[in-house]
Amino acid sequence: MLNGQLKLANYEISKTKKYKIDISRRENMTYDEKEDVYLCKAGRRLTVIGIKRSKSKTPLEEHTF
């Protein structure tokens, strides 16, 4: 029986140690919701300056930069 759940495209790689300690990944940064900024491990404030949307064979993807 299928339970109706899909794995994210990067699910398997996200479980690796290399992925978890990569300081350049947004997922590994602290997000301050009040100020809408990310804080990197060095304490620098990173703000979103734009969103890039692209169509491919997969559904619409969004990338923040």
C-alpha positions in Angstrom: 0.0 0.0 0.0 1.3 3.5 -0.9 1.1 6.2 1.7 1.1 9.1 -0.7 4.3 10.7 0.3 7.1 11.8 -2.1 10.7 12.4 -1.2 12.2 15.8 -2.0 14.7 15.8 -4.9 17.6 16.3 -2.5 16.4 14.1 0.3 19.1 11.4 0.2 22.0 13.9 -0.2 20.5 16.1 2.6 21.2 13.3 5.1 24.9 13.3 4.5 27.4 14.9 6.9 28.9 16.9 4.0 25.5 18.5 3.3 24.8 19.2 7.0 28.0 21.1 7.6 28.1 23.1 4.3 27.9 26.7 5.5 26.8 28.0 2.1 23.5 26.1 2.2 20.5 28.2 3.3 19.1 25.2 5.2 22.1 25.3 7.5 21.7 29.0 8.4 19.6 30.5 11.2 16.6 32.4 9.9 15.4 35.5 11.8 11.7 35.8 10.9 11.2 39.1 12.7 13.8 40.8 10.5 13.4 38.5 7.5 17.2 37.7 7.2 19.4 34.7 7.4 22.4 34.6 9.7 25.4 32.7 8.6 27.8 30.9 10.9 30.1 33.9 10.8 27.3 36.1 12.1 26.7 38.0 8.9 23.2 39.0 7.9 22.1 37.8 4.5 19.0 39.3 2.9 17.0 38.1 -0.1 17.6 40.4 -3.1 15.5 38.5 -5.6 13.7 35.4 -6.6 14.5 33.5 -9.9 11.7 31.4 -11.3 12.4 28.8 -13.9 10.3 26.2 -15.7 11.7 22.8 -16.5 10.5 19.3 -16.9 9.8 19.4 -13.2 7.2 21.8 -11.6 8.1 25.4 -11.2 11.3 26.0 -9.2 12.1 29.1 -7.2 15.7 30.1 -6.2 16.4 33.0 -3.9 19.6 34.9 -4.3 
